[in-house]
Amino acid sequence: MLIISEAAAAHIKAAAKKQNETLKLRMAATQKADGTMDYALGFDKTKLDDITYTQHGVSVIVAPSHDDLLAGATLDFVELAQGAFHFIFINPNDANHTPPDGVKS
């Protein structure tokens, strides 16, 4: 299961409130030929076969085809440079992933 940090959850909830969003957060991952991953997130409706769960008050949906790629991954919201906050994925399934300095994997 994908883990959402408290910082990421707080930012997601703030964005949903600002946009008056009532849909769940969909997360997706695809693995490229070189083993690196591309990620996508956005608010969406639940589909029949989706996997759903809630963490830190955030309702998450993942298509079954993306679940294995996200298993054990963490979505965090961190300051990579002074004043520059970003979502990052820390994913043990990504053979080429190296966490940014100061971020534990």
C-alpha positions in Angstrom: 0.0 0.0 0.0 1.1 3.5 -0.8 1.9 5.7 2.3 1.0 9.3 2.4 3.0 11.5 4.8 1.2 13.9 7.1 2.7 16.8 5.3 1.5 15.5 1.9 -2.0 14.9 3.4 -2.2 18.4 4.8 -1.3 19.9 1.4 -3.7 17.7 -0.5 -6.6 18.6 1.9 -5.8 22.3 1.6 -5.8 22.0 -2.2 -9.1 20.1 -2.2 -10.6 22.7 0.1 -9.3 25.6 -2.0 -10.8 24.0 -5.2 -14.0 23.0 -3.4 -13.1 19.5 -4.5 -15.1 16.5 -3.3 -13.5 13.8 -5.5 -10.9 11.3 -4.2 -7.2 11.6 -5.0 -6.2 9.2 -7.8 -2.6 8.0 -7.9 -0.9 6.3 -10.7 2.6 5.0 -11.7 4.0 3.7 -14.9 7.4 2.1 -15.3 9.5 3.1 -18.3 11.8 0.8 -20.2 14.8 2.0 -18.2 13.2 1.1 -14.9 12.4 4.7 -13.9 8.9 5.6 -12.9 6.5 8.4 -13.9 3.8 9.4 -11.5 0.4 11.1 -11.7 -2.0 12.4 -9.2 -5.2 14.3 -9.4 -8.8 14.3 -8.2 -11.1 11.8 -9.8 -14.2 9.6 -9.5 -13.9 6.0 -8.2 -14.2 3.3 -10.8 -15.7 -0.1 -10.2 -12.4 -2.1 -9.8 -10.4 0.7 -8.0 -8.6 0.1 -4.8 -9.6 2.7 -2.2 -8.3 3.6 1.2 -7.9 6.6 3.5 -4.8 8.0 5.2 -4.6 11.1 7.4 -8.1 12.1 6.2 -7.3 11.8 2.4 -9.3 9.4 0.4 -7.1 7.7 -2.2 -7.9 5.6 -5.3 -5.5 3.4 -7.2 -6.3 1.3 -10.3 -5.3 -2.3 -9.8 -2.8 -2.0 -12.7 -0.8 0.6 -10.8 -1.0 -1.0 -7.3 2.1 -3.1 -7.5 4.2 -0.2 -8.7 3.0 1.9 -5.8 3.3 -0.8 -3.1 5.6 0.4 -0.4 6.1 3.8 -1.9 5.7 7.0 0.1 4.2 10.3 -1.2 5.7 13.2 0.7 5.6 17.0 0.5 9.0 18.5 1.2 11.0 21.7 0.8 13.7 20.8 -1.7 15.1 24.3 -1.8 14.4 27.3 0.4 10.7 28.1 -0.2 10.3 25.5 -2.9 7.9 22.7 -1.7 7.2 19.7 -3.9 5.5 16.4 -3.8 8.0 13.5 -4.1 7.6 9.8 -4.4 10.1 7.6 -2.4 9.6 4.3 -4.1 11.6 1.1 -3.5 10.1 -0.3 -6.8 12.0 2.3 -8.8 15.5 0.8 -9.3 16.9 4.2 -10.2 15.4 6.2 -7.4 17.7 8.1 -5.0 16.0 10.2 -2.3 16.9 13.9 -2.2 19.4 14.9 0.5 17.8 14.8 3.9 14.8 12.6 2.9 14.7 9.1 4.2 13.6 6.2 2.0 
